[in-house]
Amino acid sequence: MLYTENPFTKEWHLFDLHDHNTSNPGRYYPYKLANLHGYEFLAFGMYEFPYIFEVTEVRAAGLLMEYLHNLVVRKLNGTVRMVRSERTPLDGRSEFDLTFAYTGFRPHYMHDVSFKERGGYCVLCPFHTERDFLRHLLKPFSFGIWFVLGALIVVCRLLGRLFPHLFQRNLLEQIFFSASTPHRQPFPTRVVSFSVAVLIFFLSEAYNAKIIALMSISKYFDRPETVRELIESDFKIAIPGVRAQLIAEALPGKLITSKRAEAIYRERGELMFDEYCTVTYCYMAYLHAVIGRNRHGFQQYVLRDMVSERLLTLQLATHSPFYETFAEYYERYFQSGIWTYRLEFLNRKLVREMDPTGNLFEEVVFHFDDLVCVWVLIVVGWMLGTVGFVTELLWVHLKRRMRNVWKRLKRAVDFGT
């Protein structure tokens, strides 16, 4: 048996230790932390979206602030104050009640609650979509292709020489520029011309397919997807104004000096990241990758690996009596799905607000630039056709002049004799 006395009413209560079913110890030993009576919960944390971000100079918001509001304000009847200074602004407080992302090691009373997600730093690299066409168009053919083309020209010329009654015109000219009356041609001529036309068609289609394949982005542009591929590539990393020693150790030989990065940034501004990679918070990196082309006109993408990974934790004060409450409430908050839902909602909301493409034409899936390779091939074909046509005119003009000169020379010789 246990006797207890209410210090205010002086009322005595009898508590039977063996009768657990009928006795309620909460009546005699109440949980005093269930009501904080307006206690100010002092918190400090590093701003990291979507957990904590600044709304005004005196007000912060985010997923962590929602969690603290639901637990401390609505459930425990307290207040929350998020400060930006590492030094406690209240007298009589030796440390913060809560610290976010600044977890310190303690031999006792660690009192840390780790989030299910992990934060860290990601590498953001430029992504070029321009294609180099003329470089591939000017590539020479292989010896085998030159042999096939040469044999085709020789065979067509020999057929005209050996069988003039069947091939009265140049067979290649007849195939490329077509004959006015192909149905009047002899049957062997039509068979040979059709066979050569089919061969030329497949050769041209294979050539166009090869050229378009060479013009593809993945085969021409260097795009590393992991940290290891980045180290093996020619990309350099620039972080203006930051001396990232840990990043330099993780990416040997890739990080340029901070002085050089600052000089390039002063000269080119944000356009420097069209050439150099950079390291930033993962949420900022993914944001830049999602919005596509930024206001400076270039696009970036995020490597799959984090260059630096860390746990996101909440750490309570050394002798804080709130640790069990925070740990249990976070597990319930996460298992209910509210944490994940709000996390995804805030990420989507930030992407919508920062998306600069308000034009509906940017939402189409097929652009004029996707057919640039076709336009280039057409223009190059016209240019080659024009060059061939002009060459043919010059050749005909030269033959006429040579014929006139030969006639004059022959006439002069005949007159002299």
Backbone torsions as a table, in degrees:
resi	resn	phi	psi	omega
1	MET	NA	145.0	-179.4
2	LEU	-135.6	128.4	178.6
3	TYR	-102.3	133.3	176.0
4	THR	-125.2	153.9	-178.8
5	GLU	-128.9	131.3	174.2
6	ASN	-75.0	119.2	-175.4
7	PRO	-67.8	-17.6	-177.7
8	PHE	-93.1	-45.6	-178.3
9	THR	-95.3	-7.5	-178.0
10	LYS	59.9	27.2	-179.4
11	GLU	-91.3	135.9	179.8
12	TRP	-94.4	142.7	178.0
13	HIS	-129.5	141.2	177.7
14	LEU	-103.6	125.4	-177.2
15	PHE	-120.2	120.1	-179.5
16	ASP	-90.3	115.3	-177.5
17	LEU	-69.0	-24.5	-176.1
18	HIS	-91.6	-14.6	-178.1
19	ASP	-100.6	83.5	-175.5
20	HIS	-81.4	-20.2	-175.6
21	ASN	-79.6	-37.9	-175.2
22	THR	-96.5	-18.5	-177.0
23	SER	-94.9	143.2	178.3
24	ASN	-116.8	104.4	-178.0
25	PRO	-68.5	-17.2	179.5
26	GLY	-64.6	-24.8	177.7
27	ARG	-69.5	-31.6	-173.7
28	TYR	-101.6	-30.1	178.6
29	TYR	-125.6	75.0	-175.8
30	PRO	-68.4	151.3	177.3
31	TYR	-79.1	104.4	-170.7
32	LYS	-71.9	-16.6	179.8
33	LEU	-87.6	3.0	178.0
34	ALA	-70.7	-21.1	178.8
35	ASN	-138.9	112.2	-177.3
36	LEU	-85.9	-8.9	176.4
37	HIS	55.0	46.5	175.6
38	GLY	80.5	15.4	178.7
39	TYR	-60.8	133.9	-178.2
40	GLU	-84.5	114.3	-179.5
41	PHE	-86.6	109.8	-174.7
42	LEU	-90.0	122.6	-175.8
43	ALA	-128.5	150.3	176.8
44	PHE	-141.0	137.5	179.5
45	GLY	-162.6	159.2	177.1
46	MET	-80.8	134.6	-179.4
47	TYR	-69.1	119.6	177.8
48	GLU	-148.7	116.0	-179.0
49	PHE	-70.2	141.4	2.2
50	PRO	-97.6	16.1	-175.5
51	TYR	-77.2	-49.6	176.7
52	ILE	-138.7	127.5	173.1
53	PHE	-145.8	154.6	-173.1
54	GLU	-86.6	128.1	174.6
55	VAL	-95.3	-52.8	172.3
56	THR	-130.9	-178.0	-179.8
57	GLU	-66.8	-23.2	-177.1
58	VAL	-117.0	5.8	-176.2
59	ARG	-137.3	132.2	177.4
60	ALA	-117.9	153.9	179.5
61	ALA	-138.9	178.9	179.0
62	GLY	134.7	178.6	-177.7
63	LEU	-65.1	-40.9	178.5
64	LEU	-65.9	-37.6	178.4
65	MET	-66.6	-36.3	175.3
66	GLU	-64.3	-41.6	178.4
67	TYR	-62.4	-44.8	178.9
68	LEU	-66.2	-37.5	179.6
69	HIS	-65.4	-43.2	180.0
70	ASN	-66.1	-37.4	-176.6
71	LEU	-83.2	-55.5	-172.0
72	VAL	-76.8	-47.7	-173.7
73	VAL	-79.2	-51.2	-172.7
74	ARG	-82.4	-34.8	-175.5
75	LYS	-94.5	-42.1	-174.7
76	LEU	-101.0	-1.4	178.0
77	ASN	60.1	45.5	176.7
78	GLY	-120.7	-169.4	177.0
79	THR	-128.7	156.7	-178.7
80	VAL	-122.6	135.5	176.8
81	ARG	-132.7	115.6	178.1
82	MET	-97.9	122.6	-177.9
83	VAL	-111.2	159.8	-178.3
84	ARG	-103.0	-16.8	-178.4
85	SER	-89.0	143.7	178.8
86	GLU	-73.5	-15.4	178.8
87	ARG	-95.9	134.3	-177.3
88	THR	-66.5	127.1	-177.6
89	PRO	-83.7	-6.2	-177.3
90	LEU	-100.6	140.6	177.3
91	ASP	-71.7	143.5	178.9
92	GLY	84.1	1.0	178.4
93	ARG	-105.2	114.3	178.3
94	SER	-81.9	-23.7	178.9
95	GLU	-154.5	169.6	-179.5
96	PHE	-77.0	151.3	172.7
97	ASP	-69.0	-30.5	-177.6
98	LEU	-146.1	136.8	176.8
99	THR	-129.7	131.4	-179.2
100	PHE	-112.4	128.2	174.9
101	ALA	65.6	15.8	174.0
102	TYR	-129.6	46.9	-176.0
103	THR	-67.5	130.3	176.3
104	GLY	-111.9	147.5	-178.8
105	PHE	-78.7	134.6	176.9
106	ARG	-129.1	141.1	176.0
107	PRO	-67.3	-25.2	178.5
108	HIS	-140.0	156.1	175.4
109	TYR	54.7	56.1	176.3
110	MET	-62.3	-42.8	174.3
111	HIS	50.3	47.7	179.5
112	ASP	-113.5	141.3	177.9
113	VAL	-116.9	113.8	-176.9
114	SER	-89.3	137.4	176.8
115	PHE	-76.1	160.3	178.0
116	LYS	-72.9	-28.5	179.4
117	GLU	-89.9	160.1	176.8
118	ARG	-118.0	141.4	176.5
119	GLY	-105.7	-176.9	179.5
120	GLY	155.5	-161.9	-177.7
121	TYR	-118.0	137.7	-179.8
122	CYS	-120.1	158.9	179.8
123	VAL	-96.1	128.9	-179.8
124	LEU	-113.4	117.6	-175.6
125	CYS	-118.8	153.8	178.1
126	PRO	-73.0	148.8	-178.4
127	PHE	-127.1	109.7	-177.1
128	HIS	-94.3	134.3	178.5
129	THR	-112.7	1.5	178.3
130	GLU	-72.4	141.2	-178.8
131	ARG	-107.4	144.0	178.0
132	ASP	-99.2	108.8	-174.1
133	PHE	-94.5	-50.4	-172.5
134	LEU	-63.7	-30.5	179.3
135	ARG	-60.2	-37.7	179.9
136	HIS	-83.1	-32.0	180.0
137	LEU	-67.6	-30.5	-178.1
138	LEU	-86.7	2.4	178.3
139	LYS	-70.5	136.6	179.9
140	PRO	-74.4	160.4	176.3
141	PHE	-77.0	164.4	174.7
142	SER	-77.1	170.8	-178.1
143	PHE	-63.8	-38.0	-179.8
144	GLY	-64.6	-40.7	178.8
145	ILE	-67.4	-41.5	176.9
146	TRP	-61.0	-37.9	179.5
147	PHE	-65.6	-41.9	179.2
148	VAL	-64.5	-45.1	179.9
149	LEU	-65.1	-42.0	178.6
150	GLY	-64.8	-42.3	178.3
151	ALA	-64.1	-36.3	178.7
152	LEU	-64.7	-43.1	179.5
153	ILE	-66.2	-43.3	-178.7
154	VAL	-64.8	-43.1	-179.1
155	VAL	-63.9	-42.0	179.5
156	CYS	-64.2	-38.3	178.8
157	ARG	-70.9	-38.0	179.4
158	LEU	-67.3	-37.2	178.0
159	LEU	-61.7	-38.5	177.5
160	GLY	-68.2	-32.5	179.7
161	ARG	-78.1	-40.9	-175.2
162	LEU	-80.0	-33.8	-177.9
163	PHE	-125.8	73.4	-177.1
164	PRO	-68.5	-25.9	179.8
165	HIS	-75.2	-24.1	177.1
166	LEU	-89.8	-38.3	-178.5
167	PHE	-117.6	82.2	-177.3
168	GLN	-74.2	-25.1	178.5
169	ARG	-115.7	169.0	176.3
170	ASN	-64.0	124.5	-174.7
171	LEU	-64.6	-38.3	179.3
172	LEU	-66.1	-41.3	176.6
173	GLU	-64.4	-37.5	179.8
174	GLN	-66.6	-35.1	-179.6
175	ILE	-74.7	-47.3	-175.5
176	PHE	-72.7	-43.0	-174.9
177	PHE	-102.8	-1.5	176.8
178	SER	64.1	150.0	178.3
179	ALA	-92.9	152.3	-178.0
180	SER	-70.7	-33.5	-179.3
181	THR	-131.7	73.8	-177.7
182	PRO	-67.7	-25.6	-178.9
183	HIS	-71.2	-16.4	178.8
184	ARG	-88.7	-4.1	179.0
185	GLN	-74.4	153.6	176.7
186	PRO	-62.0	157.9	-176.9
187	PHE	-61.4	-45.7	177.2
188	PRO	-58.9	-36.0	179.2
189	THR	-64.7	-42.4	179.8
190	ARG	-66.8	-37.2	178.8
191	VAL	-64.7	-47.0	-178.6
192	VAL	-66.5	-44.5	-179.2
193	SER	-63.4	-39.0	178.1
194	PHE	-66.5	-41.1	179.0
195	SER	-63.3	-43.9	179.1
196	VAL	-66.6	-37.8	178.6
197	ALA	-63.9	-41.8	177.6
198	VAL	-64.2	-41.5	178.2
199	LEU	-62.2	-44.6	179.1
200	ILE	-65.3	-36.6	179.0
201	PHE	-62.7	-46.9	-179.5
202	PHE	-68.2	-35.4	176.5
203	LEU	-63.7	-43.4	180.0
204	SER	-67.1	-39.5	178.7
205	GLU	-65.7	-41.4	177.8
206	ALA	-64.3	-38.4	178.5
207	TYR	-65.5	-44.6	179.1
208	ASN	-63.3	-41.6	178.7
209	ALA	-63.5	-39.6	179.1
210	LYS	-66.9	-41.7	-180.0
211	ILE	-64.1	-44.3	179.9
212	ILE	-65.6	-36.0	176.6
213	ALA	-65.3	-39.4	177.5
214	LEU	-68.4	-26.1	180.0
215	MET	-82.5	-4.5	-178.2
216	SER	-66.1	155.0	-174.4
217	ILE	-67.8	-44.4	-172.3
218	SER	-66.1	-25.5	-177.8
219	LYS	-92.7	-14.0	-176.9
220	TYR	-107.8	-38.3	-174.9
221	PHE	-98.1	143.1	178.7
222	ASP	-82.9	116.8	-179.6
223	ARG	-133.3	89.5	177.0
224	PRO	-68.5	143.1	-178.6
225	GLU	-109.5	-19.0	180.0
226	THR	-125.5	170.4	179.7
227	VAL	-65.6	-38.0	178.9
228	ARG	-63.2	-43.5	177.3
229	GLU	-65.5	-33.5	177.2
230	LEU	-65.2	-40.1	178.9
231	ILE	-64.1	-35.7	-179.1
232	GLU	-81.8	-10.5	-177.8
233	SER	-89.2	-177.8	179.8
234	ASP	-94.0	2.0	-179.4
235	PHE	-68.7	148.1	173.7
236	LYS	-119.4	152.6	-178.7
237	ILE	-109.4	131.3	179.0
238	ALA	-126.3	127.0	177.2
239	ILE	-127.4	92.8	-176.5
240	PRO	-63.6	132.7	174.1
241	GLY	77.5	8.7	-177.7
242	VAL	-131.2	131.3	173.8
243	ARG	-99.6	93.4	-174.3
244	ALA	-95.8	88.7	-177.5
245	GLN	-70.8	-40.4	179.9
246	LEU	-65.7	-37.7	178.3
247	ILE	-68.5	-36.9	177.4
248	ALA	-63.7	-34.9	177.3
249	GLU	-73.0	-34.6	179.2
250	ALA	-75.0	-27.0	-179.7
251	LEU	-124.5	78.2	-175.4
252	PRO	-66.4	130.6	176.5
253	GLY	78.0	3.6	-177.1
254	LYS	-104.3	-23.4	-174.9
255	LEU	-92.1	122.3	175.8
256	ILE	-79.8	162.2	-176.4
257	THR	-65.9	154.9	-178.6
258	SER	-65.9	-34.2	179.1
259	LYS	-65.5	-43.4	178.8
260	ARG	-67.0	-38.8	178.3
261	ALA	-63.5	-40.6	178.0
262	GLU	-66.0	-38.8	178.7
263	ALA	-64.8	-42.3	178.4
264	ILE	-66.2	-37.5	179.9
265	TYR	-67.6	-38.0	176.8
266	ARG	-66.4	-31.1	-178.2
267	GLU	-81.2	-43.0	-172.1
268	ARG	-112.9	-16.1	-178.5
269	GLY	69.9	-142.7	-179.0
270	GLU	-67.3	-16.4	179.6
271	LEU	-68.2	-13.1	178.2
272	MET	-65.2	-27.0	-178.6
273	PHE	-79.2	0.2	168.8
274	ASP	-77.5	-13.1	-179.8
275	GLU	-119.0	-33.2	-176.1
276	TYR	-109.3	149.2	169.5
277	CYS	-81.7	165.3	177.3
278	THR	-145.5	166.9	-180.0
279	VAL	-120.4	129.7	-179.3
280	THR	-149.1	177.9	176.6
281	TYR	-60.1	145.3	-174.6
282	CYS	-62.8	-35.9	-179.4
283	TYR	-67.7	-34.9	176.2
284	MET	-71.0	-37.7	179.2
285	ALA	-63.9	-47.2	178.9
286	TYR	-65.8	-31.1	176.9
287	LEU	-64.7	-45.5	178.0
288	HIS	-63.1	-35.1	-179.2
289	ALA	-73.2	-33.7	-176.4
290	VAL	-73.8	-39.6	-174.8
291	ILE	-73.7	-5.8	177.2
292	GLY	76.0	-138.9	-179.8
293	ARG	-67.3	129.0	-180.0
294	ASN	-85.7	-172.3	-176.5
295	ARG	-69.2	-15.6	178.5
296	HIS	-89.0	-5.4	171.8
297	GLY	94.9	2.5	178.8
298	PHE	-119.1	160.5	-174.9
299	GLN	-116.0	148.2	-179.1
300	GLN	-130.2	159.0	177.1
301	TYR	-137.9	164.7	-174.2
302	VAL	-110.5	135.5	174.4
303	LEU	-68.3	151.2	-177.5
304	ARG	-69.4	-28.8	-177.8
305	ASP	-93.6	145.6	170.8
306	MET	-83.4	136.4	178.0
307	VAL	-79.0	-24.1	177.1
308	SER	-149.4	121.7	-175.9
309	GLU	-115.9	141.8	-179.5
310	ARG	-148.9	155.0	176.3
311	LEU	-82.1	142.9	173.3
312	LEU	-96.1	116.9	-173.2
313	THR	-130.8	153.4	168.2
314	LEU	-106.5	129.4	178.8
315	GLN	-122.2	124.8	179.4
316	LEU	-91.3	171.7	-178.3
317	ALA	-60.8	165.8	-172.2
318	THR	-59.5	-51.3	-178.7
319	HIS	-108.9	35.9	-176.4
320	SER	-70.2	131.7	175.9
321	PRO	-83.1	0.9	-176.1
322	PHE	-92.9	-0.3	-171.2
323	TYR	-62.3	-49.8	-178.8
324	GLU	-61.1	-38.3	179.3
325	THR	-64.7	-42.9	-179.4
326	PHE	-66.8	-44.6	-178.1
327	ALA	-64.1	-44.3	-179.4
328	GLU	-67.5	-41.0	-177.7
329	TYR	-69.7	-35.1	177.8
330	TYR	-65.3	-41.7	178.7
331	GLU	-62.3	-42.1	177.8
332	ARG	-67.1	-39.7	-179.7
333	TYR	-63.4	-38.8	-179.3
334	PHE	-76.8	-44.3	-178.0
335	GLN	-65.2	-27.4	178.4
336	SER	-72.7	-16.5	-179.4
337	GLY	92.4	-5.4	-178.9
338	ILE	-66.9	-39.8	-178.3
339	TRP	-61.4	-49.8	-178.5
340	THR	-66.2	-40.1	179.9
341	TYR	-62.6	-46.9	-179.4
342	ARG	-68.6	-33.9	178.2
343	LEU	-62.9	-48.3	178.9
344	GLU	-67.6	-36.5	-179.7
345	PHE	-64.3	-44.3	-179.8
346	LEU	-66.3	-37.1	177.8
347	ASN	-65.0	-44.0	178.7
348	ARG	-66.2	-37.1	-179.8
349	LYS	-65.3	-41.3	179.4
350	LEU	-65.5	-38.4	178.9
351	VAL	-64.0	-42.0	179.5
352	ARG	-65.6	-38.5	-177.3
353	GLU	-73.3	-30.9	-176.2
354	MET	-99.2	2.2	179.2
355	ASP	-73.5	115.8	-178.3
356	PRO	-80.1	-10.0	-176.3
357	THR	-87.0	88.2	178.0
358	GLY	-91.0	-7.9	-177.5
359	ASN	-80.2	134.9	-179.6
360	LEU	-67.7	-23.8	-179.7
361	PHE	-68.0	-18.5	178.4
362	GLU	-75.6	-10.6	-177.2
363	GLU	-90.8	-2.2	179.6
364	VAL	-71.9	158.5	-176.4
365	VAL	-102.3	-6.5	-178.0
366	PHE	-131.9	119.8	-174.9
367	HIS	-112.4	165.8	176.5
368	PHE	-64.6	-33.8	-178.7
369	ASP	-65.5	-23.0	179.1
370	ASP	-67.0	-19.0	179.9
371	LEU	-107.2	16.7	-179.8
372	VAL	-61.8	-37.6	179.6
373	CYS	-61.4	-37.6	178.5
374	VAL	-67.1	-43.8	179.3
375	TRP	-62.8	-40.2	-179.5
376	VAL	-65.0	-43.3	178.8
377	LEU	-62.4	-39.9	178.8
378	ILE	-64.9	-46.1	-179.1
379	VAL	-64.1	-42.5	178.1
380	VAL	-63.5	-38.8	176.8
381	GLY	-63.0	-41.4	176.3
382	TRP	-63.2	-41.3	180.0
383	MET	-63.7	-45.1	178.8
384	LEU	-65.0	-39.4	177.0
385	GLY	-63.6	-39.7	178.0
386	THR	-64.9	-42.6	178.3
387	VAL	-62.3	-43.0	178.1
388	GLY	-64.9	-39.1	179.3
389	PHE	-65.7	-44.3	178.5
390	VAL	-64.6	-39.9	177.6
391	THR	-62.7	-40.4	178.4
392	GLU	-64.1	-41.2	177.9
393	LEU	-64.2	-42.6	178.5
394	LEU	-64.4	-38.8	179.7
395	TRP	-66.1	-42.3	177.6
396	VAL	-64.2	-43.1	178.4
397	HIS	-63.1	-40.4	179.2
398	LEU	-67.2	-38.3	178.4
399	LYS	-64.7	-39.8	178.1
400	ARG	-64.6	-43.4	179.2
401	ARG	-64.7	-42.3	178.6
402	MET	-65.3	-35.1	178.0
403	ARG	-67.3	-41.5	178.1
404	ASN	-65.7	-40.8	178.3
405	VAL	-64.1	-40.7	179.6
406	TRP	-65.8	-38.4	177.7
407	LYS	-64.7	-43.4	178.8
408	ARG	-63.7	-41.9	179.5
409	LEU	-65.1	-40.9	179.2
410	LYS	-66.5	-38.5	178.5
411	ARG	-65.8	-38.7	179.0
412	ALA	-67.1	-37.6	179.3
413	VAL	-68.1	-42.2	178.6
414	ASP	-64.7	-37.4	179.6
415	PHE	-68.0	-33.2	179.8
416	GLY	-73.0	-31.5	179.3
417	THR	-80.4	NA	NA
